[in-house]
Amino acid sequence: MTRQQKYKIQTIARYIILIAVGLVMIYPMIWMVGASFKATNAEIFGSIGFIPKEFTLDGYKNGWFASTYQFGRYMVNTYKFVIPKVVGTVVSSAIAAYGFSRFQFKARGFWFALMLSTLFLPQVVLNVPQFLLFTKWGWVDSYLPLVVPSFFACDTYFVFMLVQFMRGISRELEEAAEIDGCNSFKRFIYVVLPMVQPSLVSCALFQFMWSSNDFMGPLIYLNSTKKFTASLGLRMIMDTESGFDWNKTLALSVITLIPSLVIFFLAQDQFVEGIAAGGVKG
């Protein structure tokens, strides 16, 4: 057997394994989509097959109007806080990362290590003091506790990610811009940000998906049903019905996934580039 034949066999085997693993990983989502079109709970849980025996849209129709408000209201409420949170995270994390990666200031290493140490704090430890603080400020039953912290670089993971990326950018580019008369702010805007755009897209996508799926944050701070997000609305529908039809739950779950999937596929090239670059730089 020649070397070229061995290479072809190895390549075919590699792709077969990757396709098999990919199917195993994506099959639960395929099953969820197929089960949302099934008519009864018995059919949904009767087999692992995803093709419905009798195709029906009852799950989508009944689920959309299953609560006091249409599910579309909960979807709109979700993105009322998700979009500002994504913007705040990207802006504040980029500014903080630029400061840590480019400026020399007193005890910079200490403050950077202190910031990274917050990654080891579980969110459950912070819930009580944060709730007491926001209650004192009168922010409970609003989206402010979910949005405002993101404008102060409170998401340490994204700051660290951008610091590693910015450290890989040549300083000569900024020095050339400085010779042309650019101050630190202009260098940040016109030199650094365009270079880290793939990483910024990665941060935005991660925050968008995590915030869209957030259940605990809205559960703690939102009291009014009309302000519920999609995750809370879906849970409320499940709690208010006894012996509810699972096709409604699965149908609404599919609906909540669509925006995240669309955003991901629209920005997947820059997302992959940002993740790959962040893994080899710094």
N, C-alpha and C positions, 0 to 999 in steps of 0.2 A: 504494500500500500504506500503510495507516494505521500509526501508531506502535504501537498495540496488537497488530496482526498481526506487525509486526517483532519485538516483544518475545516473542510466543509462539514464533515461528520460532527466535529465538536461544535461548530456554529449551529447546526440544526438541533443538536441535543440541547444546547444552551437556550435557544429560542423556545423549544418545546417546554422546558422546565419553567422559563419565565412566563409563558402563556398559561401554563397550568397553575402556577402560583397566583398570577393575576386574576384568573377566573375564580379561584378559591376566595380571594380577598374581596372581589367585587360581587360575588354571588348574593350575599345578604341584601345588598342594595337592589339587585335585579329582582330578588324574591319579593322585597317590599313593594316595588313598583307593580309587579304582577299581582300580588295579593290585594293591592288596593282596588283592583278591578273585579275581585271575586265577590260573590253575593252573600255568603253566609260564613259564620265562624267555623262551622264544621268543615267547609271546603278549604278555608284558609289553613287550619291546623291539621287537616287530614293527610297532607303529604308535603314533601319538600319541593314539589314542582311549583313553578311560578306561572305557568300558563293557565288562565281560568277556564273552567268548563263552560261557563256562561258569562260572557263579558257584560259588565254593568258599570254605570257611572254613579250609582246610588251613593257610594262611599263619598265621592266628591260633592255631590249635590246636598246630601243630608249633613255632611260634616261642615260644610261652609256656613250653614244656618243653624248649627246645633246649639249655640249658646245665645245669650241675650243680645250680643252684638255679632255681626258677621265676622267671620274669621279674617276677612280682609282688613278690618280695623286693627286687629292684633298684629298683622303683618306691618301695617303702616307704623304702629307704635314701636315696633322693634327697630325700624330703621330711623325713627326719630332720635334715638340715642346711639345707634350703631354708627351712623355716618359721621356725626360730630366726634364720636370717640375715636374713630379711625383717623380723622383729620388731626385731632389733638395729639394722638399718639405719634404719628409720623412727624409732625412739626416739632414737638417738644423733644422727642428722642433724637432727632437729627441735630438739634441745637446742643443738647447735652453731650452727645457723642462727639461733636466738633470741638467742644470745649475740652473734653478729656483727651482727645487725640492730638490736638494742635497747640494748646496753650500750656505754659509752665506756670503753675501757681503753688502757693504754699500748701504742703501736705496733700498734693494731688494723689499720690499713691494711696494714702490713708482713706481719702474720701472715695476713691474708686473701689477699694477693697470693702469699705463700709456699704457702698451701693450694691456690690455683688453679694454681700452677705444677706441682703434682703431676699435673695432668691431662695434661701433655705427656710424662710418663714412660710408655713402653710397658711393659706387664706383664712382657714377657720379660726386661727389665732387672732387675726386682725378684725374679724367680723364684729365682735362685741364693742371694742373701743371705737371703731369707725361708725358703728350704728349710734352710739351715744353721742359722738361728736356731731354727726349730721342731724340727729334729732334736736340737739341744742341749737343748731343753726336754722332749724325749721325746713330742712331739705327733704324730709321723709315724705313719701307719696309724690315724688317728682323724679325726673330723670337726672337731676343735678348730681347726686352721689355716684351715678354710673358714668357720667361724662366728665365732670370737672377734674378729677384726679388725673385723667389722661393728658391734660394740658400742662402738667407739671412733671412729666417724664417719670411717672410712677411705675411704668412697665419696664422693669430693669432688664428683662431679657432682650428687648428691642434696642435699648441703649448699648448694651454689651455687643450685640450683633453688629450695629453700625460702627462702633469704635473699632472693632476688628477689621471691618471693611475699609474704613478711612485710613487706618494705619498702613494699608497697602497702596495708598495713592501717593505718587511721587510728590515730594515737597517742592521740586523744581518748578512744577506747574504753578503753584501758588506764588513762588518767588518771582516768576516771570510776570504774573499778574500784578504783584506788588510794585515791580519796577514800572509798570504801565500806569500806576496811580491808584490801584484798587486797595481799599482798606480791608480789614478782616471780614466785615459783613459782606462786601461785594465779592471777596474771594470765596466765601461760603456759598453765596447765591449762584455765582456765574462759573465757578470752577469745581467746587466739591460736590454740590448737589447733582449736577449732570453726571458726574462720574459714579455716584452711588445710587443712581436711579433704579437699577434692578434690585438693589437691596431695600430701597424704600418701598418698592412694589411688594416685595416679600413681606415686609413688616405690615403693610396695609392689608394684604390678603390674610395673613395669620390673624390679625386683630379683627378683621371683618368676620371671619368664620368663627372664631372663639366667642366674640360678642353676640353674634346671631344665635349661637347655641347656648348662651348663658342662661342658666335657670336660677341659680342661687342668688345672684345680685338682684334681679327684679323681684324675686320672692321676698327678700328681706325689706326692700325699700318701697315697693309699690303696694298700696292698699286698695285703690279704686279699681273696680273691674274694667272701667272704660279705658284705663291706662295700661292694662296688662299687655305683655309682649306675646309673641307667638308661642313660646315655650310654656308660659303660664296659661294662656288660653287653651292650649292643647291639653294640659293637665287638668284644667277646670272641667273641660268637656268629659274627660274620663271619670272625674270624681262625682259629677252630678248625675250620672246615669248608672243604673244597676243593670248588669247584663248587657252592656253596650255592644254595638257592632264594631268589630275590630277593623273592618274595611274603612270606616270613617277616620279612625286614628291613623291608619297607614296612609290614607289619601292625604290627610293634612300634613303628615310628616314629609311626604313627597313634595308637597307645595312649599314647605319651609326650606327644603333643600335646593329648590330650583335657583333662587338668586345666588347662593354661594357657588353652585356649579357653573352658572353663567359667568360670574365674575372671574372664577378661576380659569376657565377655558379662554376667556378673552385676554387674560394676562399671564398665561402659563409660560410663554417664552421668557419673559423677563423674570418671572418667579423662579424658574429653573436656573437661569443665569445668575440670579442673586444668591440662591442657595449654594450653587457650585462655587461661585467666587468667594462667598463668605467662609467656605470650608477650607480654602487653600491660602487665604490671605491672613496677615496678622501673625 
